């Protein structure tokens, strides 16, 4: 194997535009954000089996849907702004303020969740992607 240039090994990315995926072997792959991103991830990573998505989103309004990740806990890290996280637990919707930049929240596997915000916020997500479900309202 030949010598590699530093530029071949390390590049910086804005996570808002290029997500990173850790696969089963903990190899990191960069994926540009596109309208077909989630379909591409499922195709390239066998339904996202045992993969973790590292992404950043900026929100200026409430999330469109609820989501749930059955194969592992999700970590949300607040970069800036604030939001109200909503969880569906024991048949009831519960809310939690997410308002201190630099704080993190663990969303347990199988927990339906969404967020509401009236001010811009940016959140870093570390998501076990396999089997992720989205719905207009919590299922179950």
PATORKOL-690615 format. One line per 8 residues: number of its first residue (from 1); for each residue x, y, z of N, C-alpha, C, O, CB. Coordinates in pm, 1 decimal. Atoms other than C-alpha are relative to their C-alpha. Glycine has a CB too. Layout:
BEGIN
NUM	X:Y:Z:X:Y:Z:X:Y:Z:X:Y:Z:X:Y:Z; ... $
//
This chain:
BEGIN
1	84.0:-116.5:0.0:0.0:0.0:0.0:89.0:123.3:0.0:183.0:131.6:79.0:-95.8:-0.5:120.8; -81.7:-119.6:12.9:142.5:338.0:-99.8:-29.1:101.5:109.1:-128.5:91.3:181.0:-21.6:62.7:-134.9; 17.8:-105.9:-99.1:184.0:643.0:119.3:-120.5:84.8:-38.6:-147.0:108.5:-156.4:127.8:87.9:11.7; 116.9:-85.0:22.8:-124.0:856.8:158.0:32.5:142.2:38.6:109.2:167.9:131.4:-121.9:-50.7:79.2; -11.4:-141.8:-32.6:-139.1:1231.4:157.1:-96.9:30.4:114.0:-202.6:-32.2:122.2:-29.6:90.1:-125.3; 91.5:-34.4:-108.9:-293.9:1391.1:468.6:-140.3:34.3:-48.9:-238.2:1.9:18.2:55.5:116.1:78.5; 131.2:-35.3:54.3:-576.6:1525.6:250.0:-84.2:-121.0:-35.7:-207.0:-112.1:-39.0:16.7:86.0:-121.4; 72.7:122.5:29.0:-668.3:1166.9:157.9:-59.3:-60.6:126.9:-159.4:-132.0:121.2:91.5:-100.6:-68.5 $
9	40.9:62.2:-125.3:-707.3:1072.3:523.3:-103.5:81.6:75.4:-200.1:26.8:128.7:119.7:-21.9:87.3; 85.9:-83.6:-83.2:-876.6:1367.3:686.2:-53.1:117.8:-79.7:21.6:190.9:-144.7:75.7:49.4:123.4; 65.8:-113.2:61.8:-1126.6:1614.1:552.0:-101.5:52.4:100.3:-154.2:-23.5:181.6:-67.6:-39.0:-136.1; 107.0:-52.8:-83.6:-1361.7:1846.7:730.1:-128.1:6.1:-82.0:-125.7:23.9:-203.8:36.6:140.3:56.2; 131.5:-4.0:63.9:-1731.5:1841.8:653.2:-94.3:80.3:87.5:-85.1:76.3:210.2:-55.6:-143.3:-24.4; 110.9:-60.4:-72.4:-2025.5:2053.9:751.1:-107.2:-108.3:9.1:-165.0:-147.3:-92.4:-53.9:132.1:-71.5; 95.1:110.5:-17.0:-2254.3:1786.9:897.8:-140.5:34.6:-48.1:-221.9:-55.1:-70.4:-5.6:-40.9:145.3; 130.9:-40.0:50.7:-2554.6:1987.6:783.0:-13.6:-37.5:-148.2:-124.6:-55.3:-198.5:-21.3:152.2:19.6 $
17	-1.0:30.6:144.0:-2451.2:1907.5:420.3:51.4:-139.8:-33.2:15.8:-196.3:-136.7:84.0:101.1:-72.1; -58.4:132.9:23.0:-2259.5:1580.2:449.6:-10.0:-79.4:128.6:59.6:-50.4:225.9:148.8:9.8:-47.9; 15.6:83.8:-117.9:-2372.5:1315.9:696.5:110.8:-104.0:2.7:173.7:-131.5:-99.5:-138.8:-67.7:1.9; -98.9:106.8:-14.3:-2139.4:1047.7:830.3:-69.9:-124.6:52.0:-158.2:-117.4:137.4:115.9:42.4:95.4; 59.0:127.4:-36.5:-2227.0:681.7:865.5:109.1:-90.7:53.7:211.5:-111.6:-11.2:-71.8:-65.0:-120.4; -88.2:104.0:-53.7:-2052.6:433.2:1092.3:-67.6:-132.9:-28.1:-179.4:-157.5:17.3:28.1:19.6:155.0; 59.4:129.4:33.1:-2110.8:84.2:955.4:34.9:-103.7:106.6:91.8:-70.8:210.7:47.8:-47.5:-138.6; -21.5:109.0:-95.7:-2089.6:-254.8:1130.0:146.3:-14.0:40.5:175.6:-52.8:153.5:-48.9:-130.7:-58.7 $
25	-143.5:11.0:-26.9:-1708.6:-248.8:1106.9:56.1:130.2:59.9:177.0:143.7:78.4:75.5:-35.4:-129.6; -37.1:-132.2:-51.1:-1704.3:108.5:1247.7:85.1:78.6:-99.0:168.8:160.2:-60.2:74.7:-14.2:131.2; -59.9:-78.0:107.4:-1582.2:239.0:912.8:-92.7:117.5:-29.2:-214.3:100.7:-38.5:24.0:-87.4:-128.3; 78.5:-120.4:22.4:-1696.1:594.5:846.9:-8.3:31.4:-149.4:93.1:34.2:-219.2:60.6:118.7:76.6; 25.1:-38.3:138.4:-1850.7:687.4:511.8:-73.3:132.9:-0.5:-169.7:151.0:74.0:-81.7:-109.3:-75.4; 67.7:-128.5:13.7:-1947.0:1042.3:414.2:-105.2:-11.4:-109.1:-80.9:-71.5:-213.7:101.2:113.9:-32.1; 108.4:0.5:98.4:-2278.2:1088.5:231.5:-55.5:140.9:-13.3:-105.6:197.0:84.2:-112.4:-100.0:40.4; 59.7:-132.6:19.7:-2385.2:1420.1:78.8:-151.1:-5.7:22.0:-216.7:-101.9:-18.0:31.4:53.4:-142.0 $
33	144.3:-7.6:-21.8:-2734.3:1523.9:185.5:-66.6:25.8:-134.5:-26.4:115.1:-209.0:-36.6:112.1:103.8; 74.5:-13.1:124.8:-2977.3:1483.7:-103.8:-144.5:-40.7:26.4:-174.2:-98.4:131.0:63.5:-87.2:-113.9; 140.4:40.3:-19.9:-3352.2:1431.8:-150.8:-17.6:-151.2:14.5:-113.5:-196.4:77.2:-84.3:49.0:-116.0; 12.0:146.5:-7.3:-3290.2:1055.7:-186.3:92.6:-61.0:105.9:117.8:-181.5:103.9:31.0:-61.6:-136.4; -99.6:45.9:-96.9:-3047.7:1030.6:108.1:-41.9:-127.2:73.2:35.1:-223.2:77.1:27.0:108.8:100.5; 38.1:115.5:-81.9:-3246.4:784.8:320.5:-20.4:-125.8:-83.9:9.8:-235.7:-37.3:-127.1:30.7:77.6; 10.4:115.0:90.2:-3327.4:557.4:25.1:140.4:-48.0:-38.9:165.5:-168.3:-45.4:-82.6:36.8:-127.3; -138.2:35.2:34.6:-2957.6:568.9:-74.1:68.6:-72.5:115.4:140.5:-170.0:93.6:79.6:126.0:-37.7 $
41	-59.7:64.8:-116.8:-2851.1:478.7:280.3:-50.8:-142.4:14.5:27.9:-234.0:38.3:-30.0:79.9:127.2; 56.0:135.7:-9.4:-3088.9:180.7:290.2:60.2:-91.6:-104.9:93.3:-206.5:-75.7:-152.3:3.4:-15.4; -54.3:81.5:109.4:-2959.6:58.3:-47.6:148.1:-29.4:20.7:191.4:-143.2:2.6:-20.7:70.5:-134.4; -145.0:17.1:-11.7:-2589.7:110.9:21.7:41.0:-75.9:125.7:145.3:-141.3:126.9:67.6:134.7:-1.4; -38.3:59.5:-127.5:-2591.7:-16.5:381.3:-97.7:-108.6:46.4:-121.2:-124.0:166.2:10.1:107.9:105.4; 83.3:116.0:-31.8:-2829.7:-316.6:364.0:-108.8:33.6:102.3:-117.5:-28.9:207.9:86.9:-113.6:52.7; 108.2:-38.8:-89.6:-3128.5:-145.7:523.3:49.0:70.3:125.3:-22.7:80.1:224.9:-79.5:-120.6:38.5; -64.3:-72.4:-109.9:-2893.1:45.3:752.1:25.0:-91.4:120.1:33.9:-46.3:234.2:-86.2:119.6:42.3 $
49	-20.2:99.6:-105.4:-2837.1:-274.5:948.5:127.3:29.3:78.8:236.0:39.4:21.9:6.3:-141.4:-60.1; -110.4:-24.5:-94.0:-2614.3:-207.2:1253.1:82.3:124.0:-34.1:200.8:130.1:-1.2:91.0:-120.1:3.9; -69.5:-124.6:34.1:-2522.7:139.1:1120.5:-48.8:113.2:89.4:-159.6:109.7:142.9:-21.7:36.2:-148.9; 32.0:-119.3:-78.5:-2517.7:471.5:1302.9:17.9:121.9:-90.2:120.8:137.6:-155.9:90.8:10.5:128.5; -2.8:-122.3:78.8:-2597.1:800.2:1132.0:38.1:116.0:91.0:-21.1:133.9:197.4:-137.0:25.9:-68.8; -40.0:-120.5:-71.4:-2420.1:1115.5:1252.8:-38.1:116.4:-90.3:14.0:130.1:-201.0:155.3:0.3:35.5; 56.1:-104.9:84.7:-2605.9:1420.7:1126.2:-28.8:125.2:81.3:-32.6:122.9:204.4:-127.8:-48.9:-68.9; 39.7:-126.7:-62.2:-2694.3:1780.2:1198.3:-119.3:54.1:-76.5:-124.3:50.0:-199.4:118.1:103.7:1.0 $
57	116.6:-64.2:60.2:-3025.5:1948.8:1137.2:-21.3:134.9:64.9:7.1:154.4:183.0:-126.3:-88.0:14.6; 42.4:-129.3:-51.2:-3139.5:2305.4:1173.9:-151.4:6.3:-13.5:-206.4:-27.4:-118.3:69.8:118.6:-76.1; 145.6:-7.5:-1.4:-3503.8:2362.5:1268.4:-42.2:142.2:31.4:15.6:209.1:117.1:-60.0:-98.8:102.7; 59.2:-130.4:-28.8:-3707.1:2679.5:1257.4:-147.3:-14.7:34.0:-215.8:82.8:65.0:17.7:95.0:-119.0; 139.5:29.4:-33.9:-4041.3:2511.4:1318.9:-8.7:-143.5:48.9:90.3:-216.6:46.5:-94.6:22.9:-122.5; 19.6:134.7:-52.8:-4187.2:2193.1:1464.8:36.2:-105.8:-103.2:24.4:-83.4:-223.7:-144.3:-18.6:45.4; -26.4:112.6:89.9:-4079.9:1857.9:1320.9:-131.0:-40.1:-66.1:-238.1:-26.9:-6.7:63.5:-121.0:76.6; 118.5:42.5:75.8:-4320.4:1726.4:1056.1:-61.8:-127.6:55.5:-183.4:-145.8:49.7:36.2:-20.7:-145.8 $
65	48.2:131.7:-40.1:-4345.7:1377.7:1205.9:58.4:-40.6:135.4:145.0:26.5:191.5:35.6:-104.7:-106.6; -58.1:70.3:-114.1:-4279.5:1156.6:1504.2:92.5:-105.8:-58.3:73.3:-149.1:-171.9:-111.4:-63.9:94.3; -89.0:106.8:45.6:-3997.1:901.7:1477.6:34.2:-91.8:116.3:18.8:-56.7:233.3:128.7:58.3:-62.5; -35.4:100.0:-98.4:-3879.8:589.6:1655.3:111.7:-86.5:-57.6:109.4:-122.0:-175.4:-123.5:-86.0:39.9; -114.5:81.1:41.0:-3556.1:388.7:1640.8:1.6:-128.2:84.8:41.3:-124.4:201.3:134.8:80.3:15.7; 14.6:122.2:-80.0:-3611.6:25.8:1748.3:130.8:-71.0:34.4:132.9:-152.1:127.0:-87.6:-94.9:-72.4; -122.7:78.4:-16.3:-3250.0:-95.9:1728.2:105.0:64.1:89.7:215.6:11.2:101.1:59.9:-25.2:-133.0; -97.6:-60.0:-90.1:-3078.8:140.5:1971.7:-40.6:138.0:46.0:-132.7:198.8:-8.6:133.8:6.9:-66.3 $
73	24.0:-133.6:-53.0:-3073.4:461.2:2172.0:53.5:105.3:-97.1:156.6:85.7:-161.3:65.5:16.0:139.1; -45.4:-113.6:79.5:-3046.1:791.4:1986.2:51.0:107.8:95.6:-4.5:125.9:204.0:-115.0:55.1:-91.7; -53.4:-110.5:-78.8:-2836.4:1081.1:2120.9:-23.3:128.9:-77.4:11.3:138.9:-195.2:151.9:-20.3:31.5; 19.7:-134.0:55.8:-2938.4:1442.5:2054.8:87.8:95.2:79.3:88.4:91.9:202.4:-151.7:44.1:5.1; -90.6:-95.6:-62.5:-2685.2:1718.6:2126.1:-36.9:138.1:-51.7:-26.5:164.6:-171.4:150.4:-34.2:-30.0; 45.2:-133.1:40.0:-2810.2:2077.8:2123.7:120.0:90.2:-26.6:200.4:116.4:62.8:-90.9:61.8:108.4; -109.3:-89.2:39.8:-2570.1:2304.0:1933.9:-34.4:146.2:26.6:48.6:222.9:75.4:33.0:-19.5:-148.1; 43.8:-138.0:-26.4:-2771.5:2625.6:1954.2:-150.7:6.0:-3.3:-216.3:-81.5:-60.0:60.4:99.3:-102.9 $
81	144.1:-19.4:-3.7:-3121.4:2754.8:2015.7:-64.4:-80.5:110.9:-1.2:-112.6:211.6:-61.3:-37.3:-132.7; 73.4:79.3:-97.3:-3386.0:2562.9:2203.8:-117.7:-67.6:-67.2:-165.0:-24.2:-172.3:-47.5:87.0:117.1; 114.5:75.3:50.9:-3664.6:2312.8:2148.2:-70.2:-65.2:117.7:-14.8:-74.7:227.2:43.8:-106.8:-105.4; 70.5:84.2:-94.9:-3926.0:2119.2:2337.5:-4.3:-139.0:-59.7:-62.0:-159.2:-166.5:-144.0:54.1:31.1; 2.7:137.8:46.1:-3871.9:1745.7:2300.2:-126.3:-66.0:53.6:-162.1:-49.2:170.2:127.4:-77.4:45.3; 123.8:68.3:-37.6:-4188.5:1536.8:2305.5:22.2:-150.3:-15.1:72.1:-197.3:-117.3:-121.2:48.5:-87.8; -16.4:144.9:-2.2:-4187.5:1168.1:2395.5:-136.6:-63.1:24.1:-220.0:-7.1:95.2:102.6:-44.0:109.5; 122.8:74.8:-23.4:-4468.9:914.3:2384.0:37.1:-118.2:88.1:97.9:-214.8:42.2:-67.5:-46.6:-135.0 $
89	-37.1:101.0:-99.5:-4432.1:704.2:2698.6:-124.3:-45.2:75.2:-204.8:37.4:118.3:106.4:55.5:98.7; 113.0:55.3:-75.9:-4684.8:474.2:2865.3:-133.5:55.6:-47.3:-222.5:82.5:33.3:17.3:28.7:148.3; 125.1:-46.7:57.1:-4956.8:593.5:2629.1:-26.8:148.2:14.7:-136.0:194.8:-17.6:-109.8:-73.2:60.4; 19.0:-143.6:-19.3:-4903.2:961.2:2712.0:114.6:77.9:-63.3:228.5:31.5:-69.6:-11.1:33.7:149.7; -103.2:-89.5:51.1:-4719.4:1248.6:2551.1:62.3:74.4:117.3:-8.2:130.6:201.0:-58.4:99.6:-104.7; -73.5:-70.6:-104.9:-4450.8:1393.4:2778.5:95.4:98.0:-67.0:149.5:69.1:-173.8:77.7:-100.0:93.1; -85.7:-103.5:57.4:-4249.1:1710.0:2716.0:121.6:25.1:88.2:118.8:5.1:209.6:-78.7:130.1:-19.5; -122.4:-32.9:-71.4:-3898.1:1812.7:2809.8:64.7:119.6:-68.0:78.3:121.3:-190.3:97.4:-121.4:4.3 $
97	-70.3:-115.6:55.2:-3723.3:2147.5:2763.9:141.0:-43.4:-40.5:210.0:-112.4:34.6:5.0:117.9:103.3; -134.8:25.9:52.2:-3407.2:2118.7:2554.4:54.2:137.4:-35.7:43.4:181.6:-150.2:0.1:-100.7:-126.5; -25.2:-142.5:17.2:-3269.4:2466.3:2600.4:140.4:46.5:37.6:168.0:166.5:35.9:-97.5:75.4:79.6; -135.8:-39.7:-36.6:-2905.2:2460.2:2708.1:97.1:-51.9:-105.3:126.9:-171.3:-107.2:37.9:-53.3:141.3; -98.2:46.9:97.9:-2659.6:2449.2:2416.6:116.0:-70.2:71.2:165.6:-24.5:174.1:52.6:118.2:-85.8; -103.7:82.5:-60.4:-2399.3:2185.0:2490.0:-57.0:-115.0:80.9:18.7:-197.5:132.1:88.2:84.4:87.5; 60.7:110.5:-74.2:-2650.0:1952.1:2657.8:-40.7:-111.5:-97.1:-63.5:-88.4:-215.8:-123.0:49.3:81.4; 35.3:117.4:79.3:-2734.2:1602.5:2536.2:-116.1:-73.9:65.4:-134.6:-68.1:186.9:121.7:-94.0:-16.2 $
105	112.1:80.0:-46.3:-3039.7:1379.7:2565.8:9.9:-136.7:-65.1:37.3:-147.3:-184.6:-136.2:68.3:-32.5; 9.4:135.9:54.2:-3061.5:1002.3:2525.0:-147.5:-32.3:-19.8:-227.5:-22.6:73.3:68.8:-105.3:94.9; 135.3:45.0:29.9:-3379.3:886.3:2352.4:6.4:-152.8:-3.1:67.3:-209.9:-93.6:-54.5:60.6:-137.4; -10.5:145.5:-6.2:-3424.3:521.2:2452.8:-56.5:-69.4:-124.7:-152.4:-21.7:-185.5:-71.7:-50.7:123.1; 46.5:79.4:113.9:-3467.7:262.1:2178.5:-149.3:-25.3:11.8:-200.6:-53.7:120.0:76.5:-133.8:-8.8; 142.4:29.7:3.6:-3828.8:217.8:2073.2:-89.9:111.7:49.2:-211.1:92.2:58.0:-26.1:-120.0:79.6; 79.1:-111.8:-51.5:-3943.2:557.9:2206.4:-38.0:94.8:-113.7:48.8:148.5:-182.6:78.1:76.1:109.8; 45.8:-97.5:98.0:-4156.2:769.9:1976.0:32.7:139.6:50.4:12.3:170.1:167.9:-152.1:-14.9:-27.2 $
113	-37.7:-135.1:-40.3:-4034.7:1130.2:1977.1:-11.8:96.9:-117.5:-7.6:59.0:-234.6:143.1:1.4:55.8; 4.6:-109.1:95.9:-4066.1:1464.1:1801.7:48.6:124.3:73.1:83.3:117.0:191.0:-145.0:20.0:-59.6; -42.8:-124.1:-65.0:-3971.5:1825.7:1871.9:-82.7:116.0:-51.1:-130.0:117.6:-164.8:150.0:26.3:-24.2; 67.8:-125.0:34.9:-4137.5:2163.4:1874.0:96.4:113.9:29.0:169.7:111.8:127.8:-134.9:17.7:79.6; -86.1:-115.8:-23.7:-3956.5:2491.2:1839.8:-63.2:124.1:-60.5:-127.9:118.3:-165.1:141.0:-23.0:-58.7; 48.4:-127.7:53.0:-4048.4:2853.7:1792.8:116.7:92.4:-31.1:98.3:203.9:-79.9:-96.1:67.4:99.6; -121.9:-75.3:32.6:-3688.5:2972.9:1758.2:93.8:-94.3:-74.6:87.5:-215.7:-54.8:69.1:58.5:130.0; -93.7:88.0:70.5:-3414.9:2843.9:1528.6:86.7:-78.8:98.5:131.4:-26.0:200.3:89.2:81.9:-94.7 $
121	-91.1:81.4:-80.8:-3214.9:2558.0:1675.6:75.6:-95.1:-93.0:29.3:-128.8:-202.0:-78.1:-79.7:110.8; -80.6:98.2:71.7:-2941.4:2322.8:1557.4:28.4:-115.5:95.3:66.5:-95.1:210.5:133.4:63.3:-54.3; -18.0:119.2:-81.4:-2914.2:1966.4:1683.7:88.0:-99.2:-74.7:68.6:-123.6:-193.8:-136.2:-63.6:36.1; -82.1:110.1:49.8:-2647.7:1700.3:1630.1:-69.2:-129.2:41.2:-109.6:-144.4:156.5:148.0:6.9:55.7; 66.7:127.8:-25.2:-2797.3:1350.0:1602.0:99.8:-114.8:-17.7:178.5:-116.0:-112.3:-121.8:-18.3:-95.1; -73.8:125.5:12.8:-2628.3:1015.0:1662.3:-108.3:-108.0:6.2:-160.4:-140.2:113.0:113.2:-18.3:115.1; 121.6:77.7:17.2:-2890.6:774.4:1534.0:27.0:-142.4:-46.2:91.8:-162.0:-149.0:-90.3:68.3:-97.8; -1.8:136.7:50.7:-2910.4:394.8:1511.1:-111.0:-11.1:-105.0:-229.4:-11.4:-71.2:-19.3:-105.5:116.6 $
129	97.4:-16.9:107.5:-3080.4:391.4:1173.1:-84.9:-119.4:-35.3:-193.2:-102.4:-91.2:68.8:40.9:-118.2; 72.2:120.0:43.0:-3192.8:31.5:1125.3:-142.2:-2.0:55.5:-163.5:9.9:176.1:75.2:-126.0:44.3; 138.6:13.2:-40.4:-3570.1:1.0:1131.0:-69.9:128.1:41.4:-181.4:123.2:93.3:-7.5:-93.8:109.5; 60.8:-126.7:-39.3:-3636.8:372.3:1189.4:-139.4:11.6:-60.6:-161.4:-21.4:-177.2:88.3:119.0:-43.8; 136.8:-21.6:44.8:-4005.9:452.7:1165.2:-36.4:146.8:16.8:7.1:212.1:111.6:-98.4:-90.0:77.9; 52.6:-136.4:-5.5:-4174.9:786.9:1094.7:-150.7:-8.7:-17.1:-200.7:-91.1:-93.7:64.9:92.2:-109.9; 146.0:0.2:8.9:-4544.1:864.0:1140.8:-50.9:137.5:38.7:17.4:210.8:110.2:-62.4:-110.0:91.1; 56.7:-129.7:-38.0:-4772.7:1167.8:1170.7:-31.8:8.0:149.3:-37.7:117.3:205.6:-126.1:27.0:-80.4 $
137	27.6:7.8:-143.7:-4852.5:1052.7:1528.0:64.8:-128.7:51.0:88.8:-221.1:-26.8:-156.1:2.8:30.4; -60.2:121.7:-53.4:-4699.0:795.7:1763.0:-87.3:-122.7:-27.1:-210.1:-115.7:-22.7:24.1:14.9:150.0; 70.4:124.5:28.2:-4790.9:437.2:1679.9:12.0:-88.4:123.8:121.0:-106.1:178.2:57.8:-71.8:-127.8; -5.5:93.8:-112.3:-4886.2:200.0:1959.7:-56.5:50.8:120.4:-57.8:-18.6:222.1:132.9:-39.9:27.9 $
//
